[in-house]
Amino acid sequence: MSEPLEGATKSQTQKLVDVNTLRLPSLPPRRYRSALPFFSQFTQPSQQLSTEGILGEKDMNIATVIEVLESYHGRDKVLRLLTYLGKLTSGIASSKNVAIKSQIFSNQISGCRVMLRLLDDIPMLHHVVSYGLGKAEPDWVIRWANLLKNLLDVIFSPIEHICWAGECKILSVNVASLDLVTTWCWVISLYLSLVKSLRKVIQLEKQKVCLQQSESNIGLASRILDVQQRDESLSCLRLILDLSYAVNYLPSGVLWGGKLKTWHVGVFGTVSSLIVLYQMFSKRTVSKNMIGNSRYNGVVTYQEHFLLFSTTWFALHIMLPQGYI
């Protein structure tokens, strides 16, 4: 998807990037969304704990950065962060020239992510077929959430490809209608993901209570549950942020559709992207911190408390005075 910035007239360009009036519905929403939903399995640190030997802290950090950047999903999350940083800059820049350049940068990075998702079909179908009807999933809420998310995957992916081809003038299709369908798929998928994460938080709390009532050695097991619960809590926060600006892409009159400004979405998307990257890095380092490192005790650090509190306060500070919620 490419924005007509280079061929636009001066008045059109100024209208597009006016930092006081620019709102996201003027931009194709598909450019700013993350891959739906099966990729979340690759960013769950609580499910991939290992007991590898401990490296030096510096070597471990460098190795982790390289590992993330060498993977498709790692690069996609970094590109996602750059996209929303560009949107945030375009929304708060006092100079129209800076706003234009930031918007162009954001659009180009987002277009890159859309094109890379053209190759997602085979992995997505493999995941859907492998999961099947979810008979191995013990919890019925999580099972049905996954089944519905898989259905949305099957709908979303080909429609996004057709929409991309339409915007590139490869196919003659109604791009606006297809974009609306993919937007609804995106919003519903985020809602299902939030339900799933909240359900996992509740289940983990029940497991902790049962573990504390047992007479066995609960040291390491309790810390693992704490890490899993922390990760799911961060996922809930991230999904709330994503859902907040995803609804903004819906037609005007549907909840707060069309009411957020560009810098609002930039803030929500940037914080959400930082949480995603934190979870990806944490997945690769948490077990090394847990085993053989006495500084780690499995509880939420004060930095994470600050992140949770400040993000929630900022979201309410923006949305409540404006009457969005």
N, C-alpha and C positions, 0 to 999 in steps of 0.2 A: 504494500500500500504506500503510495507516495502522495505527499501533499503538494498542491499546485502553488507552492511559494515562489519558485523561480520564475514561473511564467505569469504571476499575478501582477496586476497594476499596483501602483504605489498606494492608492486609497484602499484597495482590497487587502494589501499586506498590513497596512496600519490597522484596519478593522479587525484582522485576524489576531493580531498580537497586542491589542490594547490591554495593558495590564490591569486596568480598572474594570473592564467590562467582559474580558475574555472568559468564557465558560466552556466546560468540556464538551457538551453536546455538539459544538461546532466542529469537533474533531472526531474522526472515526473511532469509536470506542474499542474496536478489536485490537487496535495498535497497542493498547496499554494493559491488556489483561494477561494473566499468566496462563501457562498451559493447564488445561483441565484434566481431570482431577487425579488420573492414575499416577501422575508423577509425584504426588505427595508421599508415596511409599518410599521414595528415595531420600526423603528429608526427614526421616523419623529417627533421631539419634537414640531414642530409648529402646529401639528394637534391634540395634546393631552394636551392642557392646562387645568388646573383645578384651582379651587379656594378654596383649602383646607386651613385649619388653619395653621398658621405659627409655626413651631417648633423652638427650639433653634438651632443655627447654627451647633453646634457639633453633637447633636442628629440627625439633619436632614442629615448631611453628612454620619454618620454611617448607618442610615437607608437606605439611597440611595445606598451605597456600598453593603449592604446586599441584598437589593432588586435586584440589577443587578446580583450579583453572584449567587443568588438562581434561576434565570431564565436561560432557555436554551440559549436564544440569548445573554444574558449577558456573560455567560461563553464562548460561541463561540467567542465573540469579544475579550475576554481576551486571549483565546488560540491563536487567530489570531495574537495578538500583540506579544505573546511569540514566535510564529513561525518566524516572521520576525526579531525579535531581535536576535534569534538564527542564522538566515541567515546573518544578518549584522555582527555579531561577527565572524562567520566562514569566512566571506569575508575580514575582516580587521585584523584578528589575525595574529601576526608575528610567532607564534608557530603552527606547523602543528598539534601537539597534541591537542591544544585548538581548532583549526579549525575542527578537526575530531569530537571532543566531541560536539561542538556547532552544527555541521551539523547533528549528530545523534539526538541531542535534538530536533532540528527543524523538522527533518523527523518524529520523533515519535509523536510530538504534531500535526503535519499536518495529519498523519495517523489517529490519534484520531478523528479529525474533519471529515475526510472522512467517517469513520465508523459511526459517529453520524448522518451523512446525509443519512444513509440508512433508517432512520425513518422519513424522510421529505416528503415522497410521498403523504401520506394521507392529511397532512396540505396543501401541494402544490395544490393538485387536488381540495380540498375544496375552496381554494382561487380562482382558475381558474374558477370553476363552479359558485361561488358567483359573480364574476365580469362579467361573461357572455360576451356579446358583447359590454359592456361598454356604454350602452345607457344612463346611468345616468351621464356620464362624459360630461360636457358642452364644453370642448375644444377638437377639433378634433385631434390636434397634440398629446396631452397627451393620448387621447383615443387609437390612433393607436400605440403609443409607448407601452402602457400597453398591448394591444392585442398581439403585436409581442413578447414582453417580456414573456407573458404567454405561447405563443407557444414554445419559446425557453426553458422554464421551463419543459414543457411536453417532449421535446426532450432530454434535458440535463440529467435529473434525472435518467431515466432508463439506459441510455448509461453509465453514471458514475458508476452505480451499476454493470453493466456487465463488465466494464473495471476493477473495483476493484476485482471482482471474477476471472477475467482472470489473474491478477497479483498475486493473491493468489493461482493460479493453481486449482481453483475450476471448471472453465470453460476453454475450449480451444478456444480462440478467438484471433484476431489480435489486441493486446493491443495498438500498436502504431497508428493504423488507428482510433480506437475509441477515443484515447486520443486527436488526432487532431480534431475530430469532436467536442468534448466537449470544446476544446480550442477556436474554432471559435464561439461556442455558448456563451462562456464567454466574448470574445471580443465584439461581436455584442451586447450582453446584456448591457455591460458597456457603449457602445456608445449610445444606446437607453436611458439609464438612464441619461446620460449627457444631451442629447437633452431635455428630460423631465424636468430636473432641471433648465436648462437655460430658458425653456419656462415658468416655474413657477416664476423665478426671474423677467422676463419681465411682467408677469401678475400682480405680486405683486406691481411692480413699477407703473403700470397703476392704480391699486386700490388706492395706496397712493395719486396719483395726483387727482383722483376723490374725495377722502375723504377730501383732503385739500380744494377743491373747494366747498364743502358742508358747510352749516351753522350750522350743528349739533356739539355736543360735541365730539371731535375727540381724546381726550387724550389717553384713554386706547386702543381704536381701532387702533390708529396710532402706539402705542408701540407694540401691537400684530403683526401688519404687519411688523414692523422693526425686530422683533424676527424671524418671518417666513422667511423674506428675508435674514437675516443673516444665518439662518440654511441652506437655499437652496444654498447660496454662498459657504458655507463650503462644502456642498455636491458636488458642481461643482468642487471645488479644489480636494476633495477626489477622485472623479471619474476620473479626469485628471491624478492623480498619479497612480490610479489602471490601467487605460488604458495604461499608459506609460510602465509599466512592463508587462502587459498582452500581448501586442503585441510582446514582446521579446520572448514569448513561441511559436510564429508562426514559420513556416519553414524559414530557412535562405533565404534572398532575398525578403521576404515580409515585406515591410517597414523596420523597424530596428530589425526584428526578429533575435534573437541570438547574438545581439551586446552588450547587457548590461552585466556587470559582476555581480557576486553574491552580492557584497556589494552595488551596485547601487539599485538592487531590494530590498535589505534589508532596505535601507534608505527610498525608496518610500513606501514600505509596512508598515514600522514602523510609519512613519508620517501619512499615511492613517489610520492605526489602532488607533492612538491616536485621530485623528479627530472623528472616529466612537465612541470611548468611551466618548469623550467630548460631542458629541451629545446625547448619551444615558443618561448621567448624567444630561445634561442640560434639557432634556425632563422632568425629574422628579423634577427639582428645579426652572425652569424659572418662573413658575407662582407664586411661593412663594417669589421670588425676585421682581416680578413685582407688586404684591399686598401687600401693607403694608410695603414696603421697599423703602425708598426715595433714596437710593444710586443707584438704577437701573433706567435707563432712556431709555432702549431699543436700545441704539446705540452700535455699535461695539467697544469693548474696545481696548486699545492700545496693550494688549497682543495678541488679535486676529489679529490686523493689523500686528504685528510682525510675527505671525505664517504664515499669508498669504504671506507677502513679503519674508521672509526668505526661505520658501519652494519653491516659484516660482524662486527665485534667485538661489537656490541650484540646482534645476532641470535644469535650463538653463546652469548653470556653468558646469554641468556634460555632458550634451548632445550636446551643441553647439560646443565645441572644438573638440569632437570626431566625429563630422559629423553625429550624429544620427538624427538630425532634421535640 
